[in-house]
Amino acid sequence: MSTNGERDAQPLWTRWRTALAEAERWRPPAGRVLVVAPHPDDEVLATGALLAGAHDAVLLAVTDGEAAYPQQVAPETLAGRRRCEQDAAARALGVGSTRIERLGIPDGSVAAHEGRLAEAIAELAVGCSLVVAPWVHDHHGDHEACGRSAVAAVAALGPACRPMLVHSVFWGWQYQRPGVRRRWLRLAITPEHRHRRNAAMLHHRSQLTTELVPQPILRPDDLEPLRWRSEYYLAAGAR
């Protein structure tokens, strides 16, 4: 995860409870799922339970997360560390390294490469029944660019081979207010999938511990959604 901006003293996810209580129960369609992860750890934070339950999944790793700690950790050092962490986390979720496609787009600059990203998503989405990409309002430029690219990529596919598109959320829980009514989808989490997701998250030590920096990006409050009994997604087309 890489982020920017100031955070409220009280996490906004506490205000989402009422809105999410009305989310409709959802079961992902059978078949291959493509998950678009802006940075290493987003595959767990936003879609960990879904991946743990998928029988056929492809992970598109958009960046290597090398800009998480500018002036603190050399980008090439951090990139290598985070790729290894993501490989281990993906394995814990049942996604082998041969199912990870890495684009190596510069961390923090995804918006400048949306065309390339959309082409990659469109190519990988052929034969998929589901594409999952971040919400276009997830309060991080890279996340939002990934969401826009996914919308463009899926729209460009013919109706006969167009997969379902849903949006994942992470920073949105803490920065975006529930706002207007949206179509939220609720994926129930089994104890097994919760366990696997928690185990996967522990592999992202660079974002959780002080091994590399005095203050890691992810605070305990940021991980609150991982304690929820469901994983939530936004139906494509809902703003």
N, C-alpha and C positions, 0 to 999 in steps of 0.2 A: 504494500500500500504506500502511496505517496499522496500527500495532500497539501493544501495551502489555506490561508485565512485563519481568522480567530474563531474560537469556539465559545458558545454560551456556557455560563457556569453550570446551568442545569441542562442536561442533554435533551434535545427536542424529541428523541424517541419516546420519552415519557408521555408526550401528547398524541402519539399515534395509536394508542391502545383502543380508543373508541372507533377510529376509522378502520383499523384492521380487524376489529371484532365483526365487522360486516363483510369481510372478504369471503368470496365464494370458495368452497372446497374445490380443489383442482388436482387432477392426476395428469402428469405429462403424457403426451401421446406415445404409443409404442414406436420403437424404431431408434435410429441414431440421433443423438443430440450433439449440437455444436455449442460450446460455451466460449464466449469471448471474454478474456481476462486482461484488463489494461495493464496490471502489474502483478508480479508474483505475490501471492496471498489472497488476491481477489477471488480466485477460484474456490477458496475455502470460505472466506468471509461472506460472500454473496450467494454462492451456489453449492456449498459443500454437501448439503443433504441431498440435493438433486443429483449431483454427480455420484454420491455414494449409492444411490438407488438405480443408477443408469446401467443398462447391460451393454450399451454400445455408445461410447462417448468420445468426442474429439475436443481437445482443448487448444484454442488459439491464444498463444501467449504473445500479446502485442508488444510490450516492452520488457526489458530486463530489470526495471526498477532501479536503475543505477543512480538516479538523482534524489534518492530518498534523504540522504544526509550530505548535502553540499558543504564543502569546506571541512567536512569531518572525516569522510571515508572516500578514498579514490574511486571514481566511477567504475573503472575496470575491475577493481577488487570487489566492490559491492555487487556488480552485475554477475560475476562468477558465483559469488556466495548465494545470491538470490535465485539464480537458475537451479543450483543444486537443491536449495530448499524447496523450490516448486516441484522439482522432479520427485523428491521424497514425499511431499504432501499429496501430489497427484497419485502416486502409487498407493498411499494409504486410502485414497478414495476409489481405487480400482482402475485408475487411468495410467497405463504404462507409458514410458518415455517415447515409445514409437507412435503414440497417439497424441503427442504434443507437437504442434506446429508453431515454430518461433519466427516472428517477423523482425525482431530487433529494432523496431522503431524507437527513436530517442525518447526516453522518459521525459514527460512534460511537454512534448511537442507533437502529440498524436494528431492534433487538429491540422497541422501542416501536411499530414500524410493521409487524409481521409480517403482520397481517391484510391490509393494503393491498398488501404485497409479494406475498403468496400469490395475491391476486386478479389482480395483474399477470402473474405467472408463468403462472397457469392460462389467462388469456386468450391470451397469446403462445404457449403450448404447444400449442394446438389446431392440428392440421396438422403438428406436428413429429414426427419419429421418435425424437429424442433430446433430453433436457434435462440440462445439466451445471451443477451448483451446488456450492458448497464443502461440505466434510465438516462434519458437525455437531459434530466435536471438533477443529476446525482452530485452536484456541487464540487466537481473536480473536472478540470478541462479535459483530461485524458478520458475519463469515464464518459463524459458527455459526447466527446468525439466518437468514441466507440459505439455509443448508442445511435448517433446519427448515421454512421457508416453502415450499421446493421440494418437500419430502416431502408436506406438506399439500396443495399445489396439484395435484400429480400424482395423489395418492390420490383427490382429489375428482372427477377426470375419469372418465368412463365407460370401462369396459374396452375398448370398441370403438375409442376414440380416445386411449387412454392411451399416452404415449411411454415409451421406456426412460429411466430416471433413473440417472445415475452421479454420484459426488462427486469433485470435484477437491481437491487438497491443496497448501498452500504452507507456512504456519507450522507445520503438523503435523509436517513433516520435522524441525524444529528443537526442538519442544517436547514432542511426544508420543512415547512409547516404542512399539516395534512391538506389544507387548502380545499379546492373544489373537489366535488365527488369524482372519484376515479374507480375503475374496475380493478380491484385488487384480487389476486388469486392466492389461495392458501394451500400450501403443500404440507400435509401432516408428516411429522418426522418420527420414524420408528426408533426405539432405543438403540438398535444396532447402527443405524445411520448416524444417530447423534454421537455415538461412541467413535465411529470412524471419522466423523468431521472434527471432533475434538482432538483426536490423535493427529489428524492431518495438520491442524492449526499449530500444534506444538513444534512442527518442523520449521516454522517461520521465525526462528530465533532472532534474526537480525531486526525484526520489527517488534519483538516482544520483550527482549532482554537488554541489559546494559553491556553485553559482550563487546559491542562496537562503539557505542556512544553513551554518554551519561543519561540521555533521555530518549528512549525509543518512541517511535511514532504512535504506536497503539497503546492507549491507556486502558485500564480495566473497564471503564465505562463504555469504551468503544466496542468492547466485545459483548455487551449486553444482548444484542440480537442473537448471538450464538446460544444463549440460554433460553430463548423462546421455544415453545413446543411446536412451532410451525415455521416454515420458511416462506416468505412472501414475494410475489412477483406482480408486475404490472402488465396488464394486457396491452399489446401493441396498439397504438392509435390513441391511447388515453394520455392526455397531456398532464 
